[in-house]
Amino acid sequence: QNWIQFSLSSVSKDKRTRVNINLLEYFKSFQNIWSKTLEFRKVTLVLPDQKQGKYLLHAFPIDIDSIFNNLLANSLDAFKRPGTQAAQRKIFIKVAETKQNLQMTYEDTGPGLDANIKNPYQILEPFFTTKVDNTGKEVGTGLGMWIVKNIVDEYKGEIEILNKRPGFKIKIILPKPKAHD
């Protein structure tokens, strides 16, 4: 039921129009949409302090959804891997701003990237996956992080992988639109 609600909210027409998104309000709504799944999986989502201010991003809401839904789905999968204690299942989202850009940092307390990954930026390549089932068969599509990269590239932004193991931390930097945009 939660998945149907999430799916329907993701494809609504108002998400396919470029608008000014207040990121603090966006992340609160994101948390509400995922609340049942997070509760069921015993994951705590820590959002930026609402008193921080107003971080406005001119974007298609569906693009921001695609970025953070993929990151969250990866964290939820990682939390199922051996060695992750339920009490330690946390995700942190932070937002910062400079004159030129908005920076969104996403961090989880999971096991991090697979130890066989030497270059963490490989996860941004199409079809790259380390997700396997109990028999060792690949089950991931390898498209989630590639989609994240493509969206960030479309906005002429950057991705920095700040921590790969243990835990995972990524910073997404999106330029603010120029006054004439």
PEDAWO-V757092 format. One record per residue. N is the residue number from 1. RES is the residue in three letters. SS is DSSP state (@ for helix, = for strand, . for the rest). PSI is psi in whole degrees, -180 to 180 (none if undefined). D_CENTER is the distance of its C-alpha to the mean C-alpha in whole Angstrom. Layout:
N&RES&SS&PSI&D_CENTER  N&RES&SS&PSI&D_CENTER
//
This chain:
1&GLN&.&-43&22  2&ASN&@&-39&18  3&TRP&@&-40&17  4&ILE&@&-45&20  5&GLN&@&-45&19  6&PHE&@&-46&15  7&SER&@&-45&16  8&LEU&@&-39&19  9&SER&@&-28&17  10&SER&@&-28&14  11&VAL&.&9&18  12&SER&.&150&20  13&LYS&@&-36&22  14&ASP&@&-12&21  15&LYS&@&-6&17  16&ARG&@&24&19  17&THR&.&133&20  18&ARG&=&125&19  19&VAL&=&169&20  20&ASN&=&120&19  21&ILE&=&122&16  22&ASN&=&109&16  23&LEU&@&-33&13  24&LEU&@&-42&14  25&GLU&@&-39&16  26&TYR&@&-49&13  27&PHE&@&-30&11  28&LYS&@&-44&14  29&SER&@&-41&14  30&PHE&@&-44&11  31&GLN&@&-42&12  32&ASN&@&-42&15  33&ILE&@&-39&14  34&TRP&@&1&12  35&SER&@&-44&15  36&LYS&@&-43&18  37&THR&@&-44&15  38&LEU&@&-43&14  39&GLU&@&-45&18  40&PHE&@&-39&19  41&ARG&.&2&17  42&LYS&.&48&18  43&VAL&.&134&15  44&THR&=&127&15  45&LEU&=&118&12  46&VAL&=&119&13  47&LEU&.&165&12  48&PRO&.&151&14  49&ASP&.&128&18  50&GLN&@&-19&19  51&LYS&@&-4&22  52&GLN&@&-26&20  53&GLY&.&-159&21  54&LYS&.&115&20  55&TYR&.&108&17  56&LEU&=&132&18  57&LEU&=&126&16  58&HIS&=&106&18  59&ALA&=&171&16  60&PHE&=&122&15  61&PRO&@&-34&13  62&ILE&@&-30&13  63&ASP&@&-44&11  64&ILE&@&-39&8  65&ASP&@&-47&8  66&SER&@&-40&8  67&ILE&@&-56&5  68&PHE&@&-28&3  69&ASN&@&-40&6  70&ASN&@&-43&5  71&LEU&@&-45&3  72&LEU&@&-43&5  73&ALA&@&-40&8  74&ASN&@&-40&8  75&SER&@&-44&9  76&LEU&@&-40&11  77&ASP&@&-44&13  78&ALA&@&-36&13  79&PHE&@&-20&15  80&LYS&.&-14&17  81&ARG&.&153&19  82&PRO&.&145&22  83&GLY&.&1&22  84&THR&.&117&19  85&GLN&.&141&21  86&ALA&@&-38&20  87&ALA&@&-16&21  88&GLN&@&9&18  89&ARG&.&94&15  90&LYS&=&147&13  91&ILE&=&133&10  92&PHE&=&133&10  93&ILE&=&128&9  94&LYS&=&151&11  95&VAL&=&137&13  96&ALA&=&164&16  97&GLU&=&141&18  98&THR&.&-179&21  99&LYS&.&-31&23  100&GLN&.&-26&22  101&ASN&=&170&18  102&LEU&=&139&15  103&GLN&=&124&13  104&MET&=&121&9  105&THR&=&130&9  106&TYR&=&128&6  107&GLU&=&138&9  108&ASP&=&163&10  109&THR&.&22&14  110&GLY&.&-169&14  111&PRO&.&-14&16  112&GLY&.&-169&14  113&LEU&.&152&15  114&ASP&.&139&18  115&ALA&.&-22&21  116&ASN&.&-12&22  117&ILE&.&111&20  118&LYS&.&-43&22  119&ASN&.&108&20  120&PRO&@&-22&16  121&TYR&@&-8&15  122&GLN&@&-30&17  123&ILE&@&-15&13  124&LEU&@&-5&13  125&GLU&.&147&16  126&PRO&.&140&17  127&PHE&.&8&18  128&PHE&.&121&17  129&THR&.&151&16  130&THR&.&4&18  131&LYS&.&127&17  132&VAL&=&157&21  133&ASP&.&-173&23  134&ASN&.&-22&26  135&THR&.&-3&28  136&GLY&.&3&26  137&LYS&.&135&25  138&GLU&=&132&22  139&VAL&.&-15&20  140&GLY&.&152&17  141&THR&.&-24&17  142&GLY&.&22&15  143&LEU&.&-20&14  144&GLY&@&-54&10  145&MET&@&-27&9  146&TRP&@&-39&12  147&ILE&@&-45&11  148&VAL&@&-49&8  149&LYS&@&-43&11  150&ASN&@&-39&13  151&ILE&@&-46&12  152&VAL&@&-41&12  153&ASP&@&-41&15  154&GLU&@&-35&16  155&TYR&.&7&16  156&LYS&.&40&18  157&GLY&.&-171&15  158&GLU&=&155&14  159&ILE&=&130&12  160&GLU&=&126&13  161&ILE&=&111&12  162&LEU&=&-28&14  163&ASN&=&134&14  164&LYS&.&-21&15  165&ARG&.&138&17  166&PRO&.&161&17  167&GLY&.&168&14  168&PHE&=&135&11  169&LYS&=&130&10  170&ILE&=&143&9  171&LYS&=&130&10  172&ILE&=&121&9  173&ILE&=&119&13  174&LEU&=&130&14  175&PRO&=&145&18  176&LYS&.&146&19  177&PRO&.&145&22  178&LYS&.&159&25  179&ALA&.&-32&28  180&HIS&.&-2&29  181&ASP&.&none&26
//
